[in-house]
Amino acid sequence: MILAKFGSISTGTLNDCDLMVTFENTLSNLEDERYMNKDRPADLLELSDLSPDEVSKLNDWVWDDLAPMLEEHAPPFSYFGAHPGDGSDIGFWLDMDIAIFDGTLLVIPGLANVEGIYDPITQKLWTITASHV
């Protein structure tokens, strides 16, 4: 399975139509066979003038079907979802409940000899070398 890179895949919108296209494109780029073998619900093929039931189905498709598939592509010690500082910034982020950050030293329990620079504002991990304990 291909792992995603840290960072945003969608910013500035929580519109399910926008997110659906972005999530589907990301899964396609990650070559997720489960997604490639799964069809978008037929009533979501045309995205204009959606009924309330279709809007609900769109929300389910984005958050109950596509998002869990993307979560499985999250790099180790990270998650797929909203950035902790900006709920409309959707992507792959370091899980700060697992990693312990102090200044510029990143410590991930279970790993030793970790070297890296982590920017907590952008949530970017610039360089890292690690070995298992």
N, C-alpha and C positions, 0 to 999 in steps of 0.2 A: 504494500500500500504506500502510495506517495504521501509524504507529510507536507503540510502547508508551511509557508514561511510566516514568521511573526509579522503582525501588522494588520492594517485595515484592508477590507475588501469592499466596504461601502461606508460612505460618510455623508452626514447631513440629511439623511432621510430614514424614516421608518415606514414608508409607504410599501405595503406588501407587494404591489405590482413591481416596483423598482427592486425590492429585495429578492423577489422570485427570480427575476432575470439574472441578477448578480450571483445568487446562490447556485442557480443552474449552470451558469458559465463557469463558476469556480469548480464545481463538481466535475464538469466536463474537462477542464484543464488539469484536474487532479486524476483524471482517467478512472473515476469511480465507476466500476462496472455495474454496481447495484443501481446507480442513478441512470446509467446508459440503458439499462434494461427495464427501467420504470418509466411509464408514460405519464405526462402531466394529465390530470383529470380533464376529460373532454370538454366540460363546460368552462374550463379556464383557458382554452385555446384562443378565444377572442376576449381581450381584457377591457373592452369598453362597455359601458352601461351594465355593470354587474349588478345583479339582484342582491338583496341582503343575504340570501342563502349562498350565493356564489362568493360573496365577500367573505363569509364565514369559512367556506371551503378553501378559498385562497389562503386565508390565515392558517388553517390547518395544514395545508400543503407546505407552506413556507416554514412554519415553526415545529410541526409535528413530524414531517417527513424529511424535508431538506436539511434543516438545522442539525438534527441528530447525525445525519450522514457526514456533515461537515465536521462535527465534533470529533468523529473518529479519525479525522486527518490532522487533528491538532498535534503539534510537536510535543515531546515529553515535557511534563511540568507546565503545561499550558492548557488553555481552554478556548473554545469558540463561543463568541457572544459579544455583548456590548463592552466597550472600554469602560473601566471603572470611573473615569473622569468625564465621559461623554457618552450618554446612552444611545446616541444616534451614530456612533462610530462602531461598526460591526466588523469583527475580524478575529484574529488569533492572538491571544495575549498570554503573557507569563502569569501563572497562577501564584499570586503572592501569598496564598495560604500554605503553599508548599515551600516556596523559596523564601529565604530569610535575607533581607537586604539591609546592609549597614554601610552607608557611604557609597563607595564604588565596589565593595566586595559582595559578590553574590554567593550565597551558600545554599545548596540544595541537599536536604537530608538524604543520606545514602550515597552521596558522591564525595570524593575527596579530591584534593588538588584542583579545585575549580579556579579558573582565572577568567575574568571577563569584566566588561564595563556595561552596566545596565542603567539606562536612563528611565527613571520612574515616570517622567512626564510623558514621553512619547511611547513608553513601554517597549523600547528597542533594546535588544541584547546584541551588543556590537561584536564582541569576540568571546569565545569560550573554549577552553580545553578542560576536560574532566576525565577522571577515571573512577571506576566503581570502588567503593570501600570494601 
